[in-house]
């Protein structure tokens, strides 16, 4: 850590969400490099774990110069874990400020390669974990005759691409994988495996309905805002602790469908019912997409607020020993 910091020699370090690295933070403090937690969040599950090692986590958090949290609840949790109240701010969630996932050059490439659009609606299962691919496939089989639907599977972790390919091979469905050489049959296959990195965002505008994974599996959910930015209908499972406030805001406005907590056996039928209802009702899909965009618009501004809160750090040049004047400026400035 010391060699890395000496080579980079940062004026300040910004870490995102819940990236708490004890030794790195301590070495930054030793060098007098301020560290800010940006877009910070602490889920209920993480909060419970941190409380079990409160003495240790208090020492780690003491090396934070500033914690800019997403919600008042996140702020209360990090204060309870030991961060001085004067070092905690609330700015909202900067993910609401991300640019819309509109048409990209890659979007057109995927459309052409796989013959997407037209009369066959696409269901996208995004950022899936085991057993969500099996759940999505079983739900899709129940839907297969409805509107000529197709399915695109995008597993969260690349190391599972081969596992999901084996699942597809045994499914009896016609399928294609993104990483293979293009074939004419790609345009008519039932299922597409997006076994690539960094292409999921380009696929959202091609889908009619998006199931966001990590939510039927008890992982805590993944980002529902990216498909919402493309005005897509979003379906998610019950396990969304990583995005509690975001999912809550969207659900309150009718901007997504959230399934109840389900067993692995119950999940396919429930997912099929939710997808089928949306595929059968274009007007409902349009309204849901509009509501999602409205939620995004209402919650923008966190990035600008965060930058204002970071200005004392970014404009300061602390000395090599401790935080020096920076500590006082952060504790006394009216941000």
C-alpha positions in Angstrom: 0.0 0.0 0.0 2.8 2.4 0.9 4.6 1.8 -2.4 1.4 2.2 -4.4 0.5 5.4 -2.7 4.0 6.7 -3.1 3.9 6.0 -6.9 0.4 7.5 -7.4 0.8 10.3 -4.8 -2.9 11.2 -4.8 -4.1 14.6 -3.5 -7.3 12.9 -2.3 -8.9 9.5 -2.4 -12.6 8.9 -3.1 -14.1 5.5 -2.4 -17.6 4.4 -3.5 -20.5 3.1 -1.5 -19.2 0.4 0.9 -15.5 0.0 -0.1 -13.9 0.1 3.3 -10.2 -1.0 3.1 -8.6 -0.8 6.6 -4.9 -0.9 5.7 -5.3 1.4 2.7 -7.2 4.0 4.8 -4.6 3.9 7.5 -1.7 4.4 5.0 -3.6 7.3 3.5 -4.0 8.9 6.9 -0.3 8.4 7.6 0.5 10.3 4.4 -2.0 13.0 5.1 -4.1 12.1 2.1 -7.8 12.8 2.8 -10.2 9.9 2.1 -13.9 10.5 1.4 -16.6 7.9 1.1 -18.9 8.9 -1.8 -22.4 7.7 -2.5 -22.1 5.8 0.8 -24.6 3.2 1.8 -24.8 0.6 4.6 -27.4 -2.1 4.1 -29.3 -3.5 7.1 -27.4 -6.8 6.7 -24.0 -5.1 6.5 -24.9 -2.9 9.5 -25.6 -6.0 11.6 -22.3 -7.5 10.6 -20.3 -4.3 11.3 -21.9 -4.0 14.7 -20.5 -7.3 15.7 -17.0 -5.9 15.2 -17.8 -2.3 16.2 -14.5 -1.7 18.0 -12.5 -2.7 14.8 -14.8 -0.8 12.3 -14.7 2.3 14.5 -11.0 2.4 14.0 -11.3 1.9 10.3 -13.9 4.7 9.9 -11.8 7.0 12.0 -9.5 7.3 9.0 -12.3 8.7 6.9 -12.2 12.5 6.3 -15.7 12.7 5.1 -18.7 10.3 4.5 -21.2 11.5 1.9 -24.1 9.1 2.3 -27.1 8.3 0.1 -29.9 8.6 2.7 -30.5 9.8 6.2 -30.8 6.1 7.3 -27.3 5.4 5.8 -26.0 8.5 7.6 -27.5 7.4 11.0 -25.9 3.9 10.6 -22.4 5.2 9.9 -22.6 7.7 12.8 -23.7 4.8 15.1 -20.7 2.9 13.9 -18.4 5.7 15.0 -18.0 8.4 12.4 -18.2 11.9 14.0 -21.4 13.6 13.1 -19.5 16.6 11.7 -17.9 14.3 9.1 -21.2 12.9 7.8 -23.3 14.4 5.0 -26.3 13.2 3.0 -26.4 14.0 -0.8 -28.8 11.4 -2.3 -27.8 8.6 -4.8 -25.6 9.7 -7.6 -26.8 6.8 -9.7 -30.0 8.8 -10.4 -27.7 11.2 -12.3 -26.3 8.7 -14.8 -27.0 9.4 -18.4 -29.9 7.5 -20.1 -29.1 4.2 -21.6 -30.3 5.2 -25.1 -29.3 3.8 -28.4 -25.6 3.1 -28.7 -23.6 1.8 -31.7 -23.4 -1.5 -29.9 -27.2 -1.5 -29.6 -27.5 -1.5 -33.3 -25.0 -4.2 -33.7 -26.8 -6.5 -31.2 -30.1 -5.7 -33.0 -28.7 -6.7 -36.4 -26.8 -9.7 -35.2 -29.7 -11.3 -33.4 -32.6 -10.0 -35.4 -34.1 -8.2 -32.4 -37.1 -5.9 -32.6 -40.0 -6.3 -34.9 -42.7 -8.8 -33.9 -40.8 -10.7 -31.2 -40.5 -9.0 -27.9 -37.3 -9.5 -25.9 -37.2 -10.3 -22.2 -33.8 -9.5 -20.7 -32.7 -11.3 -17.5 -29.8 -9.0 -16.3 -27.1 -9.6 -13.8 -28.3 -13.0 -12.8 -27.0 -15.4 -10.1 -27.6 -19.1 -9.6 -30.4 -20.3 -9.7 -31.9 -17.3 -11.4 -30.9 -18.5 -14.9 -32.9 -21.7 -14.3 -35.8 -19.7 -12.9 -35.8 -17.4 -16.0 -35.6 -20.3 -18.4 -38.5 -22.1 -16.7 -40.5 -18.9 -16.7 -39.6 -18.4 -20.4 -40.8 -21.8 -21.3 -44.2 -21.0 -19.9 -44.2 -17.8 -22.0 -42.7 -19.1 -25.1 -45.9 -19.0 -27.1 -46.9 -15.5 -25.9 -46.1 -12.9 -28.5 -43.3 -15.0 -29.8 -41.1 -13.8 -26.9 -37.3 -14.2 -26.8 -35.0 -14.3 -23.9 -31.5 -12.7 -23.4 -29.6 -14.0 -20.4 -26.8 -11.9 -18.9 -25.1 -13.6 -16.0 -23.5 -11.3 -13.4 -20.1 -13.1 -13.2 -18.0 -14.1 -16.2 -16.8 -17.2 -14.5 -20.3 -18.6 -14.7 -20.7 -18.2 -18.5 -19.8 -21.8 -19.1 -22.1 -23.1 -16.4 -25.0 -21.1 -17.9 -24.1 -22.3 -21.4 -24.4 -25.9 -20.1 -27.8 -25.1 -18.7 -28.9 -23.8 -22.0 -27.6 -26.8 -23.9 -29.7 -29.0 -21.7 -32.8 -26.8 -22.0 -34.0 -28.0 -25.4 -34.3 -24.4 -26.5 -32.6 -22.9 -29.6 -29.9 -20.6 -28.3 -26.9 -18.6 -29.3 -24.0 -17.1 -27.5 -22.7 -13.6 -28.1 -19.0 -14.7 -28.0 -19.5 -17.2 -30.9 -19.0 -16.4 -34.6 -22.3 -15.0 -36.1 -24.7 -17.5 -37.7 -27.9 -16.9 -39.6 -29.7 -18.9 -37.0 -28.8 -16.2 -34.4 -31.7 -14.1 -35.8 -34.3 -16.7 -34.9 -33.0 -18.4 -31.8 -35.1 -18.5 -28.6 -32.4 -17.5 -26.1 -29.3 -15.4 -26.4 -26.5 -15.8 -23.8 -24.7 -12.4 -23.4 -21.4 -13.9 -22.4 -19.5 -10.6 -22.7 -18.2 -7.8 -20.6 -19.6 -4.2 -20.7 -22.4 -4.8 -23.2 -25.4 -5.1 -20.9 -26.1 -1.4 -20.9 -26.4 -1.4 -24.7 -29.0 -4.3 -24.6 -31.5 -2.5 -22.3 -33.1 -0.5 -25.1 -33.8 -3.7 -27.1 -35.9 -5.3 -24.3 -39.6 -4.9 -23.6 -39.2 -6.1 -20.0 -36.1 -6.4 -17.9 -35.8 -8.8 -14.9 -33.0 -7.5 -12.7 -31.2 -10.4 -10.9 -29.6 -10.9 -7.6 -33.1 -10.4 -6.2 -34.7 -13.8 -6.4 -31.4 -15.2 -5.2 -30.7 -13.6 -1.8 -27.9 -11.5 -3.0 -29.3 -8.0 -2.4 -30.2 -7.0 -5.9 -28.5 -5.0 -8.6 -29.0 -1.7 -10.3 -32.6 -1.1 -11.4 -31.8 2.4 -12.6 -30.0 1.4 -15.8 -33.1 -0.2 -17.4 -35.2 2.5 -16.0 -33.0 5.1 -17.8 -34.0 3.3 -21.0 -37.7 3.6 -20.0 -37.9 -0.2 -19.8 -40.3 -2.1 -17.6 -38.5 -3.6 -14.6 -39.3 -6.7 -12.6 -37.3 -7.6 -9.6 -37.4 -10.1 -6.8 -37.8 -9.5 -3.1 -34.1 -9.4 -2.1 -33.1 -5.8 -2.9 -31.3 -4.7 0.3 -28.5 -3.2 -1.8 -30.9 -0.7 -3.4 -33.6 -0.4 -0.7 -34.3 3.4 -1.2 -34.2 3.2 -5.0 -36.5 0.2 -5.3 -38.8 1.8 -2.7 -39.0 5.0 -4.6 -39.8 3.2 -7.9 -42.3 0.8 -6.3 -44.1 3.6 -4.6 -44.7 5.3 -8.1 -45.6 2.0 -9.8 -42.4 2.2 -11.8 -41.5 -1.5 -11.3 -42.9 -4.8 -10.4 -41.5 -6.4 -7.3 -42.2 -10.1 -6.6 -42.7 -11.4 -3.1 -40.2 -13.6 -1.3 -40.4 -16.9 -3.1 -38.7 -20.3 -3.0 -36.8 -21.6 -5.9 -39.7 -23.8 -6.8 -42.3 -21.0 -6.6 -40.2 -18.4 -8.5 -40.6 -19.5 -12.1 -44.4 -19.4 -12.1 -44.5 -16.0 -10.4 -41.9 -14.6 -12.7 -43.8 -16.0 -15.8 -47.0 -14.4 -14.6 -45.4 -11.0 -14.1 -43.7 -11.1 -17.4 -46.7 -12.4 -19.2 -48.9 -9.6 -17.9 -46.5 -7.0 -19.1 -45.9 -8.5 -22.5 -49.7 -8.6 -23.1 -50.2 -5.0 -22.3 -48.1 -2.5 -24.3 -49.9 0.5 -22.7 -49.0 -0.7 -19.2 -45.4 -1.0 -20.3 -45.4 2.5 -21.7 -46.8 3.9 -18.5 -44.4 2.1 -16.3 -41.4 3.3 -18.4 -42.7 6.9 -18.1 -43.1 6.6 -14.4 -39.5 5.2 -14.1 -38.2 8.3 -16.0 -40.2 10.5 -13.7 -38.6 9.0 -10.6 -35.2 9.5 -12.1 -35.9 13.1 -12.9 -37.3 13.8 -9.4 -34.2 12.4 -7.7 -31.4 13.9 -9.7 -28.9 16.4 -8.3 -26.9 14.2 -5.9 -23.7 14.5 -8.0 -23.8 18.3 -7.8 -24.4 18.2 -4.1 -21.6 15.7 -3.6 -19.1 17.9 -5.5 -20.0 20.8 -3.3 -19.4 18.7 -0.2 -16.0 17.5 -1.6 -14.7 21.0 -2.5 -12.9 21.5 0.8 -11.0 18.2 0.2 -10.3 18.7 -3.5 -9.1 22.3 -3.0 -6.9 21.6 0.0 -3.3 20.4 -0.1 -2.7 18.7 3.3 0.8 18.4 4.6 2.7 15.0 4.9 1.9 14.6 8.6 -1.7 13.9 9.6 -4.6 15.8 8.2 -3.3 19.2 9.3 -5.6 22.2 8.4 -7.9 20.0 6.4 -9.4 18.4 9.5 -10.4 21.7 10.9 -11.8 23.0 7.6 -14.0 20.0 7.2 -15.3 20.2 10.8 -16.0 23.9 10.7 -17.1 24.6 7.1 -20.8 25.0 6.5 -21.3 22.6 3.6 
